[in-house]
Amino acid sequence: MVASLTSHEPATGTLLWQGEPGDVDAEVARAKAAWPRWAAQPIAYRIETLRRFVNVVRRHEEALVDLIARETGKPLWDARTEVAAVIAKVDLSVAGYSERTGQRRLEAALGARQSVRHKPHGVMAVIGPYNAPANRPNSHIIPALLAGNSVVFKPSEKTPAVGEMLVKLYHEAGVPADAMRLVQGGPDIGKALAAHADVNGVLFTGSSQTGIAINRHYAAQPGKILALEMGGNNPIVVWDTPEINAAAIMVVQSAFLSSGQRCTAASRLIVRDTLADRLITEVKKLADRLIVDHPHANPAPYMGPVIDNQTADALTESFLYLMSHGGRPIKHMVRPKEGLPFLTPAIIDVTAMTERPDIELFGPLLQVVRVADLNEAIAEANVSRYGLSAAMIGGSPEQYNQFWANVRAGVVNWNRPTTGASAAAPFGGTGISGNNRPSAYYAADYCAYPVVSAEIETPRASIGVGLKDIDTSRMGD
């Protein structure tokens, strides 16, 4: 007997959604059958369909905001920001598709030409995360549909309700039901979808461990496209600056936005030792003021709970591990509501630790490392297999140029938080944070492939070398 799936509100423990695991074979078969007709539609038709999706989302905006807040635990204002990103994605994707995959022609002699056009891959599997259950999968789905692919979408098993609603909105907008499929389930369903023989590409957002497993599976199948958005162990470096208060705000925004459950969240604060005490004092003061409460609370909270008790337990254990291996607590991690996955933001100085774990701490836990010079700060920032996001606060233009040139990350900011990457730019990381297939504005690159054609309307051909002379004496035989 197949166990049913359930989703509970992290902030209350209330049952929110219940359903059954999907049938991967059936959903992929429907998407495969629907793909040729969807791909054959003019690009103007697909653009118009997806713009209707924007209007549908706007009609259901408050319901979608509320559902995201309830199922993830993030505050209403944070959920509203996510829905705004969903709405903005269509126009950004249309612009990106036009720029990145626009048709090109190069004229040659005698009416010949070279044409460059793009074709969709076929059936694309989109596997989404729980932390941004509408925006992150939508960032793959919209460019994939725009390019003419069909899609089979598996939401995180922790946010199935948002995934279900998102697909209903696509269908309401006129995206053919068989071209946009939904399959619910846990890791086994995700594994089966990613490995399916009739899937032509996998667009994945999630943990590095899962992304590496998908990459390993496709190592002998170079014809299938993979776009892997994975985690980070992101550094924020604070250097010489008189703006200590502004620097502290950006540190807090980087570390604790969405309860630290963003792949771009800063988990390591690397700070010049001469200003460390002043900065850390301000960061702690601000962190102490952050309201941690349920999504609909009044006054509005800055942070909600993390996704579930298992995650909260793991983060608490990580804090205790750091503390027992040389870390000096600055602000302790506390579970303020028994039985629910609320966590207060935590800060711990790990400068004295001889070995710091290189893992993604997906939650409100900030590690502090004090350094003496900028070269040491850059080296410390690069002591990681990850390479998604990095930021430098303060410093001169020359010091920022040195930081930019040497830090390993796909997103590098100056006097801005590590979070909040623009969808109008490419988004992706290096190392085990990605596979050099940046998404956002560059998503068109992995949703269609270029086809080069040499073309002329009238056949013309000749061979000017390497032929035997014609024997004219035998021509009358």
Helices and strands as residue ranges (DSSP letters): E 5-8, E 15-19, H 24-40, H 43-59, H 61-72, H 76-101, E 104-107, G 109-111, E 113-120, E 123-127, H 135-147, E 150-154, H 160-173, E 180-182, H 187-194, E 201-205, H 208-217, E 225-229, E 234-238, H 244-256, G 257-260, E 266-272, H 273-289, H 309-324, E 328-331, E 346-349, E 365-371, H 374-381, E 386-387, E 389-393, H 397-406, E 411-414, E 426-427, E 430-431, E 439-440, H 444-447, E 448-455, G 472-474
